[in-house]
Amino acid sequence: MSILWASTGYGNISTRSTPDVAREGGKGDWTRRTQAAQALGWIDPRTRAVTPAIHPSATFLRDPDNRYTSGYGYGRDTNPTYDQAEALLTELEGGAETLLFASGMAAATTVFQSLAPGDHVLAPRVMYWGLRKWLGEWATAWGLAVDFVAMDDLDAVRAALHPGRTKLIWAETPANPTWIVSDLAGLAQLAAEVGARLAVDNTVPTPVLTRPIEHGADLVMHAGTKYLNGHSDVIAGALVTARADEFWQRIRGARHDGGAILGSFEAWLLLRGMRTLFLRVEAATRSAQWLAERLANHARIAEVLYPGLASHPGHAVAARQMRGGFGAMLSVRVKGGEAAAIAAAARVRLWKRATSLGGVESLIEHRASIEGAGTPAPPDLLRLSVGIEDPADLLADLSAALSSTPGSS
């Protein structure tokens, strides 16, 4: 069964030997919001279905001459269910191609595994803890030289570069869990000066708010588990490239050979989630801004960490490179220290005490307890992932929890 599109310049679709995909409508006339909602205008030519099918097959039939003119051979990394999700994310990020992975970590680590032993990379001191831990324990053991720098300080980044040896700068902005903001255009320029690539974890802002390729990034990574899926029911990752160059082919080969691929059902769930991406991110972002402004004056809060506040040191940079808001993630530092923060998290009723972010439900977490020794998260910090509930309900619930903690009277 073929899939009907109007153009073949999307993701892996362009690599098919005999493309059988196209799209109805005029892409150039559509906003990115419409492209997401319509999933690029997909329509099945036989059934006229507006929802794509799931292709669970692990293998595909060869032609009599032993070729695969359908473009699909073995299901490890050639599956029709991938095509539309990869095509849509490519379009939303303004890239050249996209690859789906089994998780955000699988996507991120594949970038580093595609470098050569002896290559030097820079990573942020504040970043997703799981990747920071992996870089310190595994990447160095495989021969990469890794330095962690204050990525929001361009002078510090410049001083840490090794011309001719630095091959990658990894950035995350706003950076989890303190939401430090990095200047993407400035980092891209520094990377270009030494012949390195800039890779950006765009999980939190999503292409709704930030498109790193527009600011000079070479690669964009997503933990698709979070906002792209948005329903906390799939583990997925993705990489988007600005150019389908030789390094991208190494990444493609690493995915194929290593087998870090997504299942067809998970790819289908990811596409389903992306169709409501703009609605969810925009609603949650408005609520996060509203909450941050009110929590900033709360008697039990010592500090609110959110780039949408004018008091945030990265506010000006964030306002320049983010459009439509500052994201739906914020953190609060609770007066009374670690014990008070943990006690407040224990008393919430509406917020859910759970790891992750980007779902429709609001989550709260004491990050220092989760990350353990060496974490950059202050012990009094609670990380908040704002969902799509009524923000007044969220504020009332958190305020009640804070007010009932020991020493709050």
N, C-alpha and C positions, 0 to 999 in steps of 0.2 A: 504494500500500500504506500503510495507516494504522499508527500506532504506538499501543499501548494503554497509557494511564496512568489514574489514578483521579481526578486533579485537574488543573486547567489553570492554576494560579497559579505557573508556573515560567518565569523568563526570558522569552525571546521568544515562548514558547508562548502567553502571555496576550495577545499582540498579534494573534494570528491571527484573521481575520474569522470563520472557522468552525473552531474548534479540533477537531482530530481526534486529540488525545493525552490519555491518562489513565494511571493507574498502578494496578497491583494491590497490595492491602495497605493497612495503615493507617500512614501516615507518622508520625503523632503517637506511635506506639508504638515507633518505631525510634530507636536512637542514631545519631549521625552516622557512626560507624564502619560500622554496618550499611547505612546509606543509601549510603555510598561503595561498599562491597563489592557491593551489589545494584544499583548505579547507579539508585537510587530505585525498584527493583522493575520495571524495564522487561520487557515481554513482547510479542512480536509476535502480534497476534490471529489472523493467518492461518496462519503457520508454527509458532507457539508457540516461536520461537527466543528464547533468553535473551541472545544477543549481538546488538547492533543491526547493521543493514545500513549500508553506505556508499552515499551518494547522490551520484554524481559529476556528475549532470546540471547543465549551466550554465544551463538555461532550463526553464520549466514552462508547461504548456498553459493558455491563457486559456479562460474560459467563453464560451459563445456571445454573452453580453451584454457581453463585453470585460472582465469582472472576473476577479479571482483569488480565488475563494471558498475555495480550498485554503489560502490564506495564503502561498503561495510563488509568486514571479514570476520574478525573474532571480537566478541563482545567486551573484551577487557578495556578497550578505550575507543572503540568505534561502535556507537549505539545511537540510533535515531533519536532517542529520548534526550540525549545530550544537546543535540543541534540547536534546538530552539532556545534553551536556557543559556547556552554559550553565546548565541547570536544576540539575545536581548541584552545581556550584560555587556557585551562588546559595544553595542550601540549606546547604552546608558553611560558608560565610562568614556566614550569617544576613543576607543582603542582600535587596534588592528585585528586582534584575535583574543579568544578567551579559552582557557582550559579549566574544566571542573576537576575537583579532587575529592578524596574521601573525607577530608576535614580541613579546617583552616590550618592546623599544624602541618598536615601533609603538603598543602600548597606552599606554605612558608619555608619549610625545611627543604623542599625540592629546589627552591631558588639557591640556597646555600650549597646544596649537594651538587649543583651544576657548575660551581666554581672549581678551581684547581687547587690542589694542596700548595700551601705557601701564599695564597692570595690573602690580602688583608681586607677586613670589612669593619665598618663602623656601625654600631647599634646604639639605641638610646639607653640611658641609665634608667629611665622610666618607660616601661613598655609592658605589653602583655607578658605576665610572669612566666607562663609555660614556655614561650619561645625564648625568653631571656635565660631560663634555666637550661634549655636545650643547647643554646649557643655556648654557654659556659661549660657544659659537661660533654657534649658530643661533637660540636663543630670543631672545637680546638683539638680534640682527640684525633680528628680526621685530617688535621694539618692546616686548618684555617687559622689565621691570626685575627682575633676579635678584640676590639677595644670598645668599651662603653663610654659614651660621652654625653654631655648635656646638649641634646639635639636642638634645644631652643636657643643656644648660644652659638651663633655662626662663627665667632672668633675661636671658640673652643673646638668646633668642628674643623675649621681650617688648620689649626695647630696639630690636630690628630691625624691629618691626612698624610699618606706616604705616596708622593707622585710616582706613577709607574707600578706601584705595588697594590695600592688601594683599588679594589675592583667593584666594591658595592657599599653604598650608604643605605641603611635600612632606617626608615622613619615611621613614626606613628603619631598622628595628630588629629584631635586631642589625644593625649597619651594616658592610657589606663594605669592606675586609677586616680591620679591627681590632676589629669586633664591639662597637662602642660601643652602649649601650642608651639609648633615648629613652623618656620618660614619655608614653605615648599619651593618657591621660586629661588630663594637664596641657596637652599641645599642643592637644587638642580644645577645651579651655576657652579658651585664648588665641585660637584661631582664631575661636571664636564671639563673643568680646568685640569683635572688629574686623570681623565680618561676612565672614570668610574661610572657605574649606573646608580640611579636613585630608584629604590623600591619603597613603596608606601603602603602601609597597612591602612586601608580605608574602611575598615569594618564599621567603626562608630559613626562617622559622618555620612557614609554611603554616597553614591553619585547624586543623590537628591540634593545634598548640601555642598559637597566638594568633589571636583573631578581632578585628581592629581596630575593626569596627563596634560591637562591644560596649563599646568604650572611647571611643566618640564620633566615630570616623572617618566621613567622608562618602564616600570612595572607597577601594577597595583594588585594588592592581595586583599581578599575578603575571607573572613570566617563566615561562610554562608549560613551557618547555624543561627547566626544572630539576626540582623535586620533584614537581610535578603530573604530569608525564609520567613521570619517574623512570627512563627507560631510554636516555637520550642518543640518541634516534632521531627526534626531531621538534623543529622550531622553532615556538614558539607563545607567545602572550601573552593576557592577559585583564584586564578591568576589572569590578569588582563595585561597585554603588552601593547606598548605604543608602536612597536615595529616587529614584524615577523622576521627577525634577523637570525644570525647564527646562534646566538645565545638562547634565543627562544626555542630553536630547534633542539638544543641540548636539554632544555626543560621538558619539551614535548617527549623526547626520547627517554628521559628519566622517569616520566610518568608511565610511559608504556612499559619500560623494562622493570621498573619497581612495582608496578601494579597498584599504585595508590589512587584507585579510581572509585567513582561514585556508582552506587547501584541505580538501576533505571527508575525504580520507584522513588528513590531519594531525589534524583534529578527532576522527576515530575513534580514532587512536592516543592522543590526549590523554585521551579518556574511558577507554580501556583502562587507562592508567596510573593514573588517579585511583581505580580500583577497588581497588588495592593500596596507596593512599597511606598509610593508617594503619599498616599492617604495616611498610612501608619506613621511614617517618619515625621510628616508635617504636624500631625496631631500630637504626637509624643513630644516633639520639639517645643511646640507652644506650651504644653503643660510643664515641661522642664524649666523653661524660662520663668513662667509664672511661679513655680515652686521655689526656684532659686532666689528670686527677688523677695519672697516672703520669709524664707528660712534665714536669709541674711540678717534679719532683724529679730530672730527668735532668741529668747533669753537663754536657752539651753544649748545654742549652737555657737561655737567659737569662731568658725570660719566656713564659708561655702566655697567650694572649688568648682567653678563653672565659667567657661570662657565667654558666656553671654553677659556676665556682669562687668560693668565698666571698671570695677576695681581689680579685675583679673589681669595679671601682668601680660598675658598674651591676647588680650581683648582686641587690640588694634590689628594685629596680624590675622587673628581669626576672622574679624570683620572684613578683611581684604580678600581672604581666600575661601570663605564660606558664604554661601548664598542661601537666603531664606531661613536663617536661624543657626544656632550653635550646637545643635544635637540634643539628644534626650538622655545623656549621661551626666551625672554630677555626683560629687562627694561632699559629705559634711563632716566636720571635725567637732566632736561632742565635748562640751565642757564636763570636766570630771574624769577625763582620760579614758583608758581602755576599758575599765570596768563599767563605766557609765555607757560607753558606746555599745558594748555587748549586751548590757541590760536593756537598753532601748530597743535593740534589734529583737530581743526576746519577747518584747511586749507588743509588737505590732500585730494587728489582726488582718488588715487588708493587704499590706505589702507581704510578699512571700520571701522567706529566708531561703534563698537558693542561689547557686552559682549559675552564671550566664548573664546574658543581657539581650536586648533587642526584641523581646517577645511582646505580645499584646498585654501581658500581665506585668505589673510592676514588681521588681525584685530588690531586696536589700541584703547587704552582705558586709560582714566585718572582714576586710581583705587581709589584714595582717595575720589573722588566725589561719586563713586559707593558704597564704603564700609561704609562711614560715620564716625561718632565719634568712637574713639578707634582704628581706622585702623593703622597697622604698616607701611602702604605705605606712604612714604614721599610725601608732597603735590606737589613736582615738578616732580613726577614720571609718565612716560607713559609706559604702558605694551604693548609689541608687540608680537603678535602671528604670526610667519612667515609662510606663505603658500607655494605654489609651483609655484608662478609667477617667472618671471625673476628677480633675486635679484637686477640687475642694475636698473630696473624700480622702484623697491621698494625704493632703496636708493635715486634715483633722486626725487621721489615724496616727501619723508620725508625731504630731504635736502631743497627742495623748500619751504615746509611748515615752517620749522624752520627758514629759512633765511628771511621769510616775516613777522615774528612775531614782535611785538613792541619791540624796543630796540635792534634789531639784526644788525643794521647798525654800 
